[in-house]
């Protein structure tokens, strides 16, 4: 079974300080959830949107966390208190992982060999 990657974006954040405090608590909780491989908070380059990107062992583990009290509470707090005006949730099935650093290593190794 392939991993599931979930991307949740947040835009129109009215109180960035409160958002960041609340999202840190959420991410620390998600990290401990069964089936969570990784999770992190990302900020749009040159913009004001944020994204939580998670990788899960299975769709079932992702679903269980998405329907949990800590996620529901966070979303209610962000929307209900006007901290965040918009959010989108996308799910992706991992088809292929690509390691950029490995590619650069192989390219450098090839260049080094071609110089010898």
C-alpha positions in Angstrom: 0.0 0.0 0.0 1.3 3.5 -0.9 1.7 6.4 1.5 -0.8 9.2 1.6 0.2 12.8 1.5 -2.2 15.5 2.7 -1.8 19.2 2.0 -4.0 21.6 3.9 -3.6 25.3 2.9 -4.6 28.3 5.0 -5.1 31.7 3.5 -6.6 35.0 4.7 -5.0 34.7 8.2 -6.1 37.6 10.2 -4.0 37.0 13.3 -0.8 35.3 12.3 0.6 35.1 15.8 -2.4 33.3 17.2 -2.5 31.0 14.1 1.2 30.0 14.6 0.7 29.3 18.3 -2.3 27.1 17.6 -0.9 25.3 14.6 2.3 24.4 16.6 0.2 22.6 19.2 -1.7 20.9 16.4 1.4 19.7 14.6 3.0 18.4 17.8 -0.2 16.4 18.4 -0.3 15.1 14.8 3.3 13.9 15.0 2.3 11.5 17.8 -0.7 10.1 15.9 -0.4 6.4 14.9 0.5 6.2 11.2 2.0 9.6 10.9 5.3 9.5 9.0 5.9 13.3 8.9 4.1 16.6 9.3 5.3 20.2 9.0 4.2 23.8 8.5 5.2 25.7 5.4 4.8 29.3 4.4 4.3 30.5 0.9 7.3 32.2 -0.6 6.5 35.9 -1.1 2.9 35.4 0.2 0.8 35.1 3.3 -0.6 31.5 2.9 0.5 28.6 5.0 0.3 24.8 4.5 0.4 21.8 6.7 1.9 18.9 4.7 1.5 15.4 6.2 2.6 12.0 5.1 0.7 9.0 6.4 1.3 5.2 6.2 -2.3 4.7 5.0 -5.5 6.4 4.1 -7.2 4.9 7.1 -4.6 6.5 9.5 -5.0 9.8 7.6 -8.8 9.6 7.9 -8.6 8.8 11.6 -6.5 11.8 12.4 -8.5 14.1 10.1 -11.7 13.2 12.0 -10.0 13.6 15.4 -11.0 16.0 18.1 -7.7 17.9 17.9 -8.1 18.6 14.1 -11.8 19.5 14.5 -11.0 21.8 17.4 -8.2 23.6 15.5 -10.4 24.1 12.4 -13.3 25.4 14.5 -11.0 27.8 16.5 -9.4 29.1 13.3 -12.6 29.7 11.5 -14.8 30.5 14.4 -12.6 33.2 15.8 -11.8 34.8 12.4 -8.1 33.9 12.5 -8.3 32.2 9.2 -10.7 32.9 6.4 -10.0 30.1 3.9 -8.7 26.6 3.9 -8.3 23.9 1.3 -7.6 20.2 1.8 -5.9 18.0 -0.8 -4.9 14.4 -0.6 -2.3 12.7 -2.8 -1.3 9.1 -3.3 2.5 8.7 -3.4 3.4 7.2 -6.7 7.1 7.8 -6.8 9.6 9.4 -4.5 12.4 11.3 -5.9 15.6 12.2 -4.0 17.1 15.4 -5.3 20.3 15.1 -3.2 20.9 11.6 -4.6 20.6 12.9 -8.2 23.0 15.7 -7.5 25.4 13.2 -6.0 25.2 11.0 -9.0 25.6 13.9 -11.4 28.7 15.1 -9.4 30.1 11.6 -9.4 29.5 11.4 -13.2 31.2 14.7 -13.8 34.1 13.7 -11.5 34.5 10.4 -13.4 34.4 12.2 -16.8 37.3 14.4 -15.6 39.5 11.4 -14.8 
